[in-house]
Amino acid sequence: MRITWTAEDRGEQSADADTADAAADEMVSGVNRMYSDMNTTVGAHVMLHFVTPLRRRLIDEGWAVASNGEAWSAQEGPVSVTLNP
């Protein structure tokens, strides 16, 4: 499964993952790297309010949709994620 995440004004990254947890972990790590040059408060805000809900949605619904052959996308604030089968 191919996961792609985008953060406004931060660019886009992607990775391949074999499980929902692996895909979610890739996204979390990637977004964390994207915001590593920001102060701790901003990074924590992004992770808590945007990335955490996206991670849950990816695991709860996104993986099942993409496993059935359909692309799945979601966005929270400045962060978006797409899973492609």
C-alpha positions as CSV (number, residue, x, y, z in Angstrom):
1,M,0.0,0.0,0.0
2,R,1.3,3.5,-0.8
3,I,0.8,6.2,1.7
4,T,1.3,9.9,0.9
5,W,1.1,12.7,3.4
6,T,1.2,16.4,2.7
7,A,1.6,19.4,5.1
8,E,0.8,22.9,3.8
9,D,4.0,24.8,3.1
10,R,6.1,21.7,4.1
11,G,5.8,19.5,1.0
12,E,4.8,16.0,0.4
13,Q,6.4,12.6,1.3
14,S,5.4,9.0,0.7
15,A,6.3,5.5,1.7
16,D,5.1,1.9,1.1
17,A,3.6,0.0,4.1
18,D,2.3,-3.6,4.6
19,T,0.0,-2.9,7.5
20,A,-2.2,-0.1,8.8
21,D,0.0,0.4,11.8
22,A,3.1,0.6,9.6
23,A,1.4,3.2,7.3
24,A,0.3,5.2,10.3
25,D,3.8,5.1,11.8
26,E,5.3,6.3,8.5
27,M,2.9,9.2,8.4
28,V,3.6,10.2,12.0
29,S,7.3,10.0,11.6
30,G,7.2,11.9,8.3
31,V,5.1,14.8,9.6
32,N,7.2,15.0,12.7
33,R,10.3,15.4,10.4
34,M,8.5,18.0,8.4
35,Y,7.9,20.1,11.5
36,S,11.3,19.4,13.2
37,D,12.5,22.9,12.5
38,M,9.6,24.5,14.3
39,N,9.5,25.2,18.0
40,T,8.3,22.4,20.3
41,T,4.9,23.9,21.0
42,V,4.0,24.2,17.3
43,G,5.2,20.6,16.6
44,A,3.2,19.3,19.6
45,H,0.1,21.2,18.4
46,V,0.3,19.7,14.9
47,M,0.9,16.2,16.3
48,L,-1.9,16.3,18.8
49,H,-4.6,18.2,16.9
50,F,-4.0,17.0,13.3
51,V,-1.8,14.0,13.1
52,T,-3.3,12.0,15.9
53,P,-6.9,12.1,14.5
54,L,-5.6,11.3,11.0
55,R,-3.7,8.3,12.4
56,R,-6.8,7.0,14.1
57,R,-8.9,7.5,10.9
58,L,-6.3,5.8,8.8
59,I,-6.3,2.7,11.0
60,D,-10.0,2.7,11.7
61,E,-11.3,3.3,8.1
62,G,-8.6,4.1,5.6
63,W,-6.8,0.8,5.5
64,A,-10.0,-1.1,4.9
65,V,-11.1,1.1,2.0
66,A,-7.7,0.9,0.3
67,S,-7.5,-2.8,0.9
68,N,-10.7,-3.0,-1.1
69,G,-9.0,-1.4,-4.1
70,E,-10.1,2.2,-3.6
71,A,-8.0,5.3,-2.8
72,W,-8.7,6.8,0.6
73,S,-7.9,10.4,1.6
74,A,-8.4,12.5,4.7
75,Q,-7.4,15.9,6.0
76,E,-7.1,17.6,9.4
77,G,-5.9,21.2,9.4
78,P,-2.8,21.6,7.3
79,V,-2.1,17.8,7.1
80,S,-3.6,15.5,4.5
81,V,-3.0,11.8,3.9
82,T,-3.8,9.5,1.0
83,L,-3.7,5.7,0.8
84,N,-3.5,4.0,-2.6
85,P,-3.8,0.3,-3.1
